C-alpha cells in the first residue's frame, strides 16, 4: 500500500507565502508526510497528522504553527475534532487513540483496544461517541469522556480505512478492504442498536474513504478502483458511479454548506464534484505529489491537502 512509503528527510520550516489575500499558500513544519487534516469548528485552527509521529496545530489565518502535540510512538493517520472543538482525537500506527484538549492542545487521555494501526476516527455529531476503524479489521465505539470502549461493533474481511457518522448521528459507515473484490465494501451500522444494518457492494478495490451526504440519504466512498461510488442508504443500492479519477484517491470531504465534494489522490490530483449534476466541476494536478487528505476551509473558498513532501497546500476551489 502507498501508505507505507518511506519517509523523506526535510528541513523544519514554518509557513511563509500567501495564496490569496491573507490565506497561506503552504504550511511546512512536519518531518514526515501529512496524512490527515481537520479544522476546528470555529475555523481558526487547522490540525494536521504526520508520519513523523506528531500532531501539529496551526493558526490558519497567519499560517503559523501554534504547537506540536507529541506522544504517539508511530505515524499519525487521522485527526478529528468534536462538535464544539473541546476535544481533538488522533489515531496512530502505534495502535492507540489520543485525546487532546482542543483549545490548548494539552493531552487528555490515551485510548487502547485496537491491535494494529488505527486508520480512522470520527466523533458523532453530538460529540458523545468516538468511532474508530483499524487494521485489526474492527469498527469500535468509545466513550470520549472516560476512554472506555462502548462496543466492538464487528469486523470487515480486511483493514478498515475510514469511518464516518451520518449527520443525524443514527448511522456509522465504515469502509473496509478484503482479499477479494467482493470483500471491498462499505458497512452501515445502527449506532443506537450497536449492530450491522447493511453491506454496500460494488467496489472492486480497496475503499480509502467514506462520507454521508448532508441529507443523510446517501453514502459515498472513494476507492483504488478510481471511482466515486454512491449508495442509497435506505435500499442499500448503488445509485451512481462517477469517474474514473486520474489517480488513486485517498482524500474525500464535503464543503460545510454541503454543495461541493472534493477528492484528492496519490499523484497530486484534486477534483471538485457537483453531486447534484453528477459531474466533475474541476480537475487539476497540484505541484506536489501525494495528496493523501483534503478538507475545505470553513468559508468554502479553499482546499487544504496534505502531501508526501511534509507540507500542506492551500489552493482556491475555483482554480489552480
Backbone torsions as a table, in degrees:
resi	resn	phi	psi	omega
1	UNK	NA	149.8	-179.7
2	UNK	-62.1	-28.1	-175.2
3	UNK	-63.8	-15.4	-177.7
4	UNK	-103.3	19.3	176.5
5	UNK	-61.7	144.1	179.6
6	UNK	-63.5	147.5	-179.8
7	UNK	-78.0	142.8	179.1
8	UNK	-96.1	153.9	177.6
9	UNK	-80.9	145.5	178.2
10	UNK	-154.6	164.0	175.5
11	UNK	-84.9	149.9	178.2
12	UNK	-86.2	107.6	-177.4
13	UNK	-129.1	145.2	177.3
14	UNK	-101.8	155.4	-171.8
15	UNK	-45.9	149.1	-178.5
16	UNK	-133.7	-76.8	-168.4
17	UNK	-73.3	165.2	179.1
18	UNK	-113.9	144.1	179.8
19	UNK	-94.0	-31.1	-175.5
20	UNK	-161.8	116.0	179.2
21	UNK	57.8	-117.2	-178.6
22	UNK	-101.5	10.1	-178.6
23	UNK	-89.0	125.0	-179.9
24	UNK	-64.6	147.1	179.4
25	UNK	-89.1	-26.0	-175.5
26	UNK	-156.3	141.3	175.0
27	UNK	-115.9	123.5	179.6
28	UNK	-125.1	136.6	179.9
29	UNK	176.1	-29.5	176.9
30	UNK	-70.7	157.8	176.0
31	UNK	-113.1	19.7	175.3
32	UNK	-153.8	169.1	-177.9
33	UNK	-59.6	151.8	-178.7
34	UNK	-99.6	120.1	-170.2
35	UNK	-108.8	-13.1	-180.0
36	UNK	-154.8	144.6	178.1
37	UNK	-136.9	146.2	179.3
38	UNK	-155.5	135.6	176.0
39	UNK	-90.1	145.5	169.6
40	UNK	-64.9	155.5	-177.9
41	UNK	-56.3	-32.1	179.3
42	UNK	-82.3	-3.4	175.5
43	UNK	77.1	3.6	-175.9
44	UNK	-84.7	-29.4	-174.2
45	UNK	-119.4	135.5	173.2
46	UNK	-108.5	127.1	174.5
47	UNK	-100.4	137.8	179.7
48	UNK	-129.2	143.0	-179.4
49	UNK	-110.8	126.8	-175.8
50	UNK	-117.8	155.7	174.3
51	UNK	-80.9	10.0	170.3
52	UNK	-90.9	10.8	179.3
53	UNK	78.6	5.3	-174.5
54	UNK	-110.9	152.9	165.9
55	UNK	-109.7	133.2	178.3
56	UNK	-118.2	144.5	175.6
57	UNK	-112.6	133.9	-176.6
58	UNK	-123.7	138.9	167.2
59	UNK	-77.6	107.1	-168.8
60	UNK	-69.6	-33.6	-178.4
61	UNK	-59.9	-39.4	-178.0
62	UNK	-98.2	-17.3	-176.3
63	UNK	77.1	12.9	-177.2
64	UNK	-95.3	141.8	176.1
65	UNK	-70.4	131.0	178.4
66	UNK	-87.5	-50.7	179.3
67	UNK	-164.4	163.4	175.3
68	UNK	-111.3	129.9	179.7
69	UNK	-100.0	114.6	-176.8
70	UNK	-111.4	156.3	178.7
71	UNK	148.9	-32.9	174.6
72	UNK	-67.2	145.7	179.8
73	UNK	-107.5	12.6	176.1
74	UNK	-149.4	173.5	-179.1
75	UNK	-53.5	142.0	179.2
76	UNK	-95.3	126.0	-173.2
77	UNK	-100.9	-24.2	-174.6
78	UNK	-154.2	145.0	171.1
79	UNK	-131.7	145.3	-179.9
80	UNK	-155.0	137.0	175.3
81	UNK	-94.3	153.0	169.2
82	UNK	-82.5	179.6	-167.6
83	UNK	-64.2	-32.5	-178.3
84	UNK	-106.3	6.0	176.5
85	UNK	76.1	11.7	179.9
86	UNK	-79.3	-20.8	179.1
87	UNK	-131.3	142.1	171.3
88	UNK	-121.0	129.0	177.5
89	UNK	-106.9	143.3	174.6
90	UNK	-134.3	145.4	180.0
91	UNK	-127.9	157.3	-164.6
92	UNK	-147.6	163.8	169.4
93	UNK	-57.3	-25.6	-178.4
94	UNK	-75.5	1.4	176.2
95	UNK	84.1	7.7	-177.5
96	UNK	-117.2	163.4	169.2
97	UNK	-116.7	135.3	176.1
98	UNK	-118.5	138.0	176.6
99	UNK	-107.3	136.8	-177.9
100	UNK	-125.8	148.6	174.0
101	UNK	-68.6	123.0	-174.2
102	UNK	-58.9	-50.4	-175.4
103	UNK	-64.2	-38.8	-175.4
104	UNK	-119.6	-2.5	176.5
105	UNK	76.2	9.9	-179.8
106	UNK	-71.4	141.3	180.0
107	UNK	-63.3	134.9	179.4
108	UNK	-106.2	-57.2	179.5
109	UNK	-164.5	162.4	175.2
110	UNK	-108.4	138.4	178.8
111	UNK	-114.4	125.7	-179.8
112	UNK	-121.7	150.7	179.1
113	UNK	164.9	-38.9	175.5
114	UNK	-68.7	152.6	-179.0
115	UNK	-112.9	19.4	177.1
116	UNK	-160.7	-166.4	179.0
117	UNK	-54.7	133.7	172.1
118	UNK	-97.4	102.5	-172.2
119	UNK	-76.7	-32.3	-170.5
120	UNK	-147.4	142.8	173.6
121	UNK	-136.1	151.4	178.2
122	UNK	-155.3	137.8	174.2
123	UNK	-87.4	144.8	171.6
124	UNK	-65.8	157.6	-178.4
125	UNK	-55.6	-32.6	178.4
126	UNK	-86.9	-3.3	177.3
127	UNK	78.3	3.3	-174.6
128	UNK	-87.3	-14.2	-178.2
129	UNK	-131.4	140.0	172.8
130	UNK	-114.2	127.0	177.4
131	UNK	-105.0	151.3	178.6
132	UNK	-146.0	153.8	174.7
133	UNK	-139.3	145.0	-174.2
134	UNK	-148.8	-177.7	-177.8
135	UNK	-76.0	-5.4	171.2
136	UNK	-82.0	7.3	175.1
137	UNK	78.4	1.1	-173.1
138	UNK	-97.3	155.6	172.4
139	UNK	-119.6	123.8	-171.9
140	UNK	-129.4	152.3	174.2
141	UNK	-115.5	138.3	-176.6
142	UNK	-129.5	153.8	171.5
143	UNK	-93.8	110.1	-176.9
144	UNK	-68.1	-17.6	-179.2
145	UNK	-67.9	-41.1	-179.4
146	UNK	-121.0	-4.9	178.4
147	UNK	79.9	7.1	-177.7
148	UNK	-85.1	147.0	178.5
149	UNK	-72.1	129.5	175.8
150	UNK	-83.8	-46.4	-177.6
151	UNK	-164.9	136.0	165.3
152	UNK	-87.8	102.7	-171.4
153	UNK	-65.4	-35.7	-176.7
154	UNK	154.0	-165.1	-172.8
155	UNK	-134.6	162.9	166.4
156	UNK	-101.9	173.1	178.0
157	UNK	-71.4	-24.7	178.5
158	UNK	-137.5	-162.7	-177.1
159	UNK	-63.1	151.6	178.9
160	UNK	-102.6	117.6	-173.4
161	UNK	-101.2	-8.4	179.8
162	UNK	-160.1	143.3	172.1
163	UNK	-134.1	146.4	-179.9
164	UNK	-154.4	135.2	174.8
165	UNK	-84.6	148.5	169.7
166	UNK	-69.7	154.2	-178.3
167	UNK	-57.9	-28.7	178.2
168	UNK	-88.1	-3.2	176.1
169	UNK	79.0	2.8	-176.8
170	UNK	-78.4	-30.3	-174.2
171	UNK	-123.9	154.8	171.4
172	UNK	-125.1	133.7	174.9
173	UNK	-106.5	141.8	175.6
174	UNK	-133.4	138.8	-178.9
175	UNK	-110.4	119.5	-175.2
176	UNK	-131.5	150.6	-179.5
177	UNK	-98.3	169.2	177.4
178	UNK	-154.3	173.3	-177.9
179	UNK	-72.0	-16.5	179.2
180	UNK	-129.0	156.3	179.7
181	UNK	-53.1	-36.6	-178.7
182	UNK	-64.6	-18.1	-178.8
183	UNK	-93.4	-4.5	177.0
184	UNK	-86.4	96.6	-169.8
185	UNK	-136.9	165.4	167.2
186	UNK	-109.5	132.4	176.9
187	UNK	-109.2	143.5	175.0
188	UNK	-109.8	129.3	-178.0
189	UNK	-116.0	140.6	173.0
190	UNK	-81.2	112.1	-173.8
191	UNK	-66.5	-48.1	-178.6
192	UNK	-68.8	-42.0	180.0
193	UNK	-79.4	-12.3	177.6
194	UNK	53.8	50.2	-178.9
195	UNK	-148.7	160.0	178.0
196	UNK	-74.0	134.1	178.8
197	UNK	-103.9	-50.3	-174.0
198	UNK	-144.7	155.3	171.7
199	UNK	-118.8	119.7	-176.2
200	UNK	-98.8	121.6	-173.1
201	UNK	-113.7	165.1	177.4
202	UNK	133.3	-16.3	179.1
203	UNK	-79.2	138.7	-177.7
204	UNK	-111.8	6.0	176.1
205	UNK	-152.2	175.9	-175.2
206	UNK	-54.9	124.5	173.3
207	UNK	-79.1	134.2	-174.0
208	UNK	-111.8	-6.4	179.0
209	UNK	-168.2	154.7	-176.7
210	UNK	-148.0	142.7	176.5
211	UNK	-145.9	155.7	169.5
212	UNK	-94.9	150.1	170.5
213	UNK	-73.1	153.9	-175.6
214	UNK	-59.4	-22.1	-179.5
215	UNK	-88.3	4.7	179.0
216	UNK	72.1	-2.0	-170.6
217	UNK	-86.7	-23.0	-173.9
218	UNK	-133.0	155.0	173.2
219	UNK	-119.9	138.7	178.9
220	UNK	-122.2	141.8	176.9
221	UNK	-138.2	144.4	170.4
222	UNK	-101.7	155.6	-173.6
223	UNK	-150.0	160.1	175.5
224	UNK	-71.6	0.0	168.5
225	UNK	-80.6	-0.8	174.0
226	UNK	70.8	25.0	174.9
227	UNK	-120.0	155.2	172.2
228	UNK	-99.7	115.0	-176.2
229	UNK	-101.5	140.6	177.5
230	UNK	-129.7	135.1	178.2
231	UNK	-124.6	149.6	170.1
232	UNK	-82.0	122.2	-175.6
233	UNK	-64.3	-39.9	-175.9
234	UNK	-63.9	-41.1	-176.9
235	UNK	-98.3	-23.8	-175.6
236	UNK	80.1	6.4	-178.1
237	UNK	-86.1	140.1	173.2
238	UNK	-73.8	123.6	-174.8
239	UNK	-106.8	-15.0	-176.9
240	UNK	-160.0	145.1	173.0
241	UNK	-136.9	113.9	-176.8
242	UNK	-107.6	143.1	179.3
243	UNK	133.5	-160.4	5.0
244	UNK	-78.9	157.3	173.6
245	UNK	-80.7	157.3	-176.7
246	UNK	-75.3	-10.9	177.3
247	UNK	-148.9	176.7	-179.7
248	UNK	-70.4	118.2	-177.9
249	UNK	-79.9	137.6	178.4
250	UNK	-123.7	-24.1	-177.2
251	UNK	-117.5	144.2	177.8
252	UNK	-149.1	137.5	-178.4
253	UNK	-161.7	146.4	171.7
254	UNK	-94.1	150.5	167.7
255	UNK	-69.2	158.7	-176.1
256	UNK	-63.3	-29.1	177.8
257	UNK	-84.2	-2.5	176.1
258	UNK	74.8	7.3	-176.1
259	UNK	-84.6	-27.1	-177.8
260	UNK	-126.5	150.2	173.5
261	UNK	-120.5	143.1	177.2
262	UNK	-128.4	144.1	174.0
263	UNK	-130.2	153.0	179.2
264	UNK	-134.8	153.4	-172.9
265	UNK	-134.7	173.6	-172.1
266	UNK	-63.0	-34.4	-179.6
267	UNK	-85.6	2.6	176.8
268	UNK	96.2	12.6	177.8
269	UNK	-82.6	139.2	174.3
270	UNK	-122.5	130.7	-178.1
271	UNK	-126.2	134.5	170.7
272	UNK	-106.8	141.0	-173.3
273	UNK	-124.1	142.2	168.3
274	UNK	-106.1	103.0	-175.1
275	UNK	-71.3	-29.7	178.5
276	UNK	-58.7	-38.6	179.2
277	UNK	-95.6	-8.7	177.7
278	UNK	66.1	42.6	-177.4
279	UNK	-150.1	161.7	171.7
280	UNK	-71.9	136.7	173.2
281	UNK	-90.5	-45.1	-176.6
282	UNK	-153.4	132.9	174.7
283	UNK	-124.3	127.7	-179.2
284	UNK	-146.3	153.5	179.7
285	UNK	-103.1	123.2	178.9
286	UNK	-76.4	164.8	-176.2
287	UNK	-73.3	-16.1	-175.1
288	UNK	-112.9	137.8	-177.6
289	UNK	-71.9	157.6	168.8
290	UNK	67.4	70.5	176.5
291	UNK	-90.1	88.8	-171.7
292	UNK	-80.0	-17.6	-174.8
293	UNK	-152.1	160.1	-177.6
294	UNK	-153.6	147.8	169.9
295	UNK	-153.9	155.1	173.9
296	UNK	-83.6	147.0	167.4
297	UNK	-67.6	155.0	-176.1
298	UNK	-55.7	-31.7	179.1
299	UNK	-81.0	-3.7	176.8
300	UNK	75.8	7.5	-175.4
301	UNK	-91.6	-21.0	-175.2
302	UNK	-132.9	160.7	174.7
303	UNK	-117.2	139.2	176.3
304	UNK	-112.0	127.0	179.8
305	UNK	-126.2	146.2	177.2
306	UNK	-104.6	142.8	-166.7
307	UNK	-133.4	168.2	177.3
308	UNK	-60.1	-32.4	-174.7
309	UNK	-84.3	16.9	173.5
310	UNK	78.2	10.7	-176.7
311	UNK	-114.9	168.2	167.0
312	UNK	-114.9	133.7	176.1
313	UNK	-104.3	143.3	176.8
314	UNK	-117.7	118.5	-176.2
315	UNK	-130.0	146.8	177.6
316	UNK	-62.3	143.1	178.5
317	UNK	-63.7	-33.2	-172.3
318	UNK	-88.5	-2.8	-178.6
319	UNK	-170.9	-177.0	-175.5
320	UNK	-71.0	NA	NA
